[in-house]
Amino acid sequence: MDVLNKEQRHKAMSHIKSKDTSIELALRKALWKKGYRYRKNYKALPGSPDIVLTKHRIVIFCDGELFHGKNWEVMRPKLLKGNNPEYWVSKIERNMKRDWENEKTLLFLGWTVIRFWGNDILKNPDGCIKVIEETILEGLTESILD
């Protein structure tokens, strides 16, 4: 494995996008094709959700596996053996904590929160759309029963 110096690492990391990522684009394209309209990177809500279906009060986060800690109990020991382990473990744990806090706040404000892992979106966008549609139907059913 090649080790990057500080400048090379900085340059590589600066190219990692925080919005309009391939996973977001894939899910948005599938939603649009199904006729759903949405807001993207909605700054009016905590965490600036990647996709917001305002009509249904649903927020959707498209999380990358590394930066949001998928399988953290498996990934953490691997990171501890890599380069700059203190930085990476701290960074990802902060991300996970922030994700949880934003999710709690959104739930408190009456929003439904859906999170998808990037690989799940890329491998099965139709499955993700199905989850979203089921969530919409649940919300409609609850509003009828109220």
C-alpha positions as CSV (number, residue, x, y, z in Angstrom):
1,M,0.0,0.0,0.0
2,D,1.3,3.4,-0.9
3,V,1.6,6.0,1.8
4,L,0.6,9.5,0.9
5,N,2.4,12.5,2.3
6,K,0.4,15.3,4.0
7,E,0.0,17.3,0.8
8,Q,-1.0,14.3,-1.3
9,R,-3.6,13.2,1.3
10,H,-5.0,16.7,1.5
11,K,-5.4,16.9,-2.3
12,A,-7.1,13.5,-2.4
13,M,-9.4,14.3,0.5
14,S,-10.4,17.6,-1.0
15,H,-11.9,15.8,-4.0
16,I,-14.4,13.9,-1.9
17,K,-17.7,15.5,-2.4
18,S,-20.2,16.2,0.4
19,K,-23.2,16.7,-1.9
20,D,-24.3,15.5,-5.4
21,T,-22.4,12.2,-4.8
22,S,-22.9,9.3,-7.1
23,I,-25.2,7.6,-4.5
24,E,-27.3,10.7,-4.1
25,L,-27.6,11.1,-7.8
26,A,-28.6,7.5,-8.3
27,L,-31.4,7.7,-5.7
28,R,-32.6,11.1,-6.9
29,K,-32.8,9.9,-10.5
30,A,-34.8,6.8,-9.4
31,L,-37.2,9.0,-7.3
32,W,-37.6,11.5,-10.2
33,K,-38.3,8.7,-12.6
34,K,-41.1,7.5,-10.3
35,G,-42.6,11.0,-10.2
36,Y,-41.5,12.1,-6.7
37,R,-40.4,15.6,-6.3
38,Y,-38.0,16.6,-3.5
39,R,-35.6,19.1,-2.1
40,K,-31.9,18.3,-2.0
41,N,-29.4,19.2,0.7
42,Y,-32.2,21.0,2.6
43,K,-30.4,23.4,4.9
44,A,-33.6,24.3,6.8
45,L,-33.5,21.0,8.6
46,P,-30.8,19.6,11.0
47,G,-28.1,17.7,9.2
48,S,-29.0,19.2,5.8
49,P,-30.7,15.9,4.6
50,D,-29.6,14.7,1.2
51,I,-33.2,14.3,0.0
52,V,-36.4,15.7,1.6
53,L,-39.9,14.8,0.5
54,T,-41.5,17.8,2.2
55,K,-45.1,16.7,1.2
56,H,-44.6,13.5,3.2
57,R,-42.3,14.9,5.9
58,I,-39.6,12.3,5.0
59,V,-35.9,13.0,5.1
60,I,-33.4,10.7,3.4
61,F,-29.7,10.4,4.1
62,C,-27.4,8.6,1.6
63,D,-24.5,7.5,3.8
64,G,-21.1,6.4,2.6
65,E,-20.0,3.3,4.4
66,L,-16.6,4.5,5.5
67,F,-17.4,8.0,6.7
68,H,-20.6,7.0,8.5
69,G,-19.3,3.9,10.2
70,K,-21.0,0.9,8.6
71,N,-20.1,-2.3,10.5
72,W,-18.2,-0.1,12.9
73,E,-17.3,-3.0,15.2
74,V,-15.4,-4.6,12.2
75,M,-14.0,-1.5,10.6
76,R,-12.7,0.2,13.8
77,P,-10.0,-2.4,14.5
78,K,-8.9,-2.2,10.9
79,L,-8.6,1.6,11.1
80,L,-6.6,1.3,14.3
81,K,-4.0,-0.7,12.3
82,G,-3.8,1.9,9.5
83,N,-2.3,5.3,9.0
84,N,-3.3,8.1,11.5
85,P,-5.7,5.8,13.4
86,E,-6.5,8.4,16.1
87,Y,-7.7,10.9,13.5
88,W,-9.8,8.4,11.5
89,V,-11.5,6.7,14.5
90,S,-12.2,10.1,16.1
91,K,-13.6,11.5,12.8
92,I,-15.9,8.6,12.1
93,E,-17.2,8.4,15.7
94,R,-17.9,12.2,15.6
95,N,-19.8,11.6,12.3
96,M,-21.8,8.8,13.8
97,K,-22.6,10.8,16.9
98,R,-23.7,13.8,14.8
99,D,-25.9,11.6,12.6
100,W,-27.6,10.2,15.7
101,E,-28.2,13.7,17.2
102,N,-29.6,15.0,13.9
103,E,-31.8,12.0,13.6
104,K,-33.2,12.4,17.1
105,T,-33.9,16.1,16.5
106,L,-35.7,15.4,13.2
107,L,-37.8,12.7,14.8
108,F,-38.7,15.1,17.6
109,L,-39.7,17.7,14.9
110,G,-42.1,15.1,13.4
111,W,-40.0,14.0,10.4
112,T,-39.6,10.4,9.3
113,V,-35.9,9.6,8.8
114,I,-34.7,7.0,6.3
115,R,-31.0,6.1,5.9
116,F,-29.5,4.2,3.1
117,W,-25.9,2.9,2.7
118,G,-24.3,3.9,-0.5
119,N,-23.7,0.4,-1.8
120,D,-27.4,-0.5,-1.1
121,I,-28.4,2.4,-3.3
122,L,-26.0,1.6,-6.1
123,K,-26.9,-2.2,-6.1
124,N,-30.6,-1.9,-5.6
125,P,-32.1,1.6,-6.2
126,D,-35.6,0.0,-6.8
127,G,-35.4,-1.6,-3.4
128,C,-34.7,1.8,-1.8
129,I,-37.6,3.3,-3.7
130,K,-39.8,0.5,-2.3
131,V,-38.8,1.3,1.2
132,I,-39.6,5.0,0.6
133,E,-43.0,4.2,-0.9
134,E,-43.8,1.9,2.0
135,T,-42.9,4.7,4.4
136,I,-45.2,7.1,2.4
137,L,-48.1,4.6,2.6
138,E,-47.6,4.1,6.3
139,G,-47.8,7.9,6.8
140,L,-50.9,8.1,4.7
141,T,-52.5,5.2,6.7
142,E,-51.7,6.9,10.0
143,S,-53.1,10.3,8.9
144,I,-56.4,8.5,7.8
145,L,-56.6,6.8,11.2
146,D,-56.0,10.0,13.2
